[in-house]
Amino acid sequence: MRFKDTLSYGMGGLSMNFCDMVFLQWLYVRYAPHDQPHLVPPALIGLFILLGRMTEAVYGPFVGHWSDGFRSPSGRRLPFIRRGLPCLAAAILLMWMPPFPYPHWLNAVYLFLLIEAYLICYDSVVTPYLSLMPELTSDFRERVNLTTTQAVFIMLGALLFALVGFVVHWGGWIVLGAFVAGLTILFMLPVAVRLRERNAGAAPAGERLGFIEGLRLTLRNRAFLFVVLSTSCYWYGLDSVMKLLPLWTTGYLGRGEDTVSLLMVPFLVMNVAFFFVVNVLAKRYGKYAVMMLTFGATTLAFAMFGVTGLLPVGSPFVQTVFVIAFAGMAIAGFMVLPFAVLSDVIDYDEKLTGRRREAIYFGFQGSFQKLSLGVSSLLFGVLAYGPDGAVSVQGLRSVALLAAGISVIGIVIFIGYPLREHEGTVVSIREKMRP
């Protein structure tokens, strides 16, 4: 496939990941700072996020099914991206501007509404965006290249994310909102403007499925269930640790918010370096083997965070830097592989059903993922803060160790994933074993 198409699609990865990273890591800092009165109680923030994720759990498959059956001269996916992007940017901007700079019940109402609006707009853009990938190429190597390019831009977003602490410190929260909203639009524009869907306006194969029937067929795909349940466990762990880092830095290490940005540097260096290692390993040994390796390394990284500062080697700050660097290496695999694996699942579904149903798969995958993020947010608000509302260091350690335990469950689930690459196609293990 053409390089400019790969590049354009990959750029959307920055928009997809950057705004959500800021949402996941800095929302608690904005509304429940460790050294100031809380604008909204931490437990209530966690509840609002969980409710928002539950909304996404319903809306994600719905917008996916809608996109799968949508027909227009510009295609099935691009109309959703083009219309949803301005709304997403507006929600991002407003999220960091509560009506009162002190505790007030209207802050809670405002935050609840903005979380709901942000998550609905996010799904309206990101689910169709991800659904473009299986249609761009059916070649396994090109798919890994495509997801690697996407991962490079995700990491560029992470580099910019490392600057968020400086932006907040020097510009304030309104500047942060404008910064995130502007970059979200800028990097999703090439997807909305440059890419063209190959089968735009084409009639769907077979009789159009109803929403409930589409859900039923999706849930009958065993390979999909292994992928979505295992990766949801991983996202629970990553979300917990991402939320933990700013409060760990300010509440335990006693550093300023700008130090959070500095701590992201070793993470990003290791993460980018191992993108290409994962790419090579996946092509040589297959995506399944490298995913298992990634699960194991990530689980270890989460567990290491739970004992950081307790070991008799180096200062707590030095130990934190080491763990963050190791986590960057481990998480690289999850930046490259899950969407490529899900594309294989969609290909296998087409072999079984004769239908291309990309968006409902990505939407349903997003529903499971976002529910796990919602549970993570709820438990984080309960565990990370003490009874007096102050950040609890022991509570932060508990968050990390629980993240590692949930990731172990993800490893156990993914062991049963039944699909492999074989002679240029996706087959089940049983098919591969046949003479």
Protein Blocks (a to p, Z undefined) as FASTA:
>chain_A
ZZklmmmmmmmmmmmmmmmmmmmmmmmmmmmcfkbccfbafklmmmmmmmmmmmmmmmmm
mmmmmmmmpccfkbjklmmmmmmmmmmmmmmmmmmmcfbfcdcfklmmmmmmmmmmmmmm
mmmmmmmmmmmmmmmpccfklmmmmmmmmmmmmmmmmmmmmmmmmmmmmnojmlmmmmmm
mmmmmmmmmmmmmpccfkgoiacehjdddfklmmmmmmmmmklmmmmmmmmmmmmmmmmm
mmmmmmmmmmmnopafklmmmmmmmmmmmmmmmmmmmmmmmmmnojklmmmmmmmmmmmm
mmmmmmgojacgdjfklmmmmmmmmmmmmmmmmmmmmmmmmmmmmmmmmmmnopacfklm
mmmmmmmmmmmmmmmmmmmmmmmpcfkopacfklmmmmmmmmmmmmmmmmmmmmmpmbdc
eehiacdfklmmpZZ
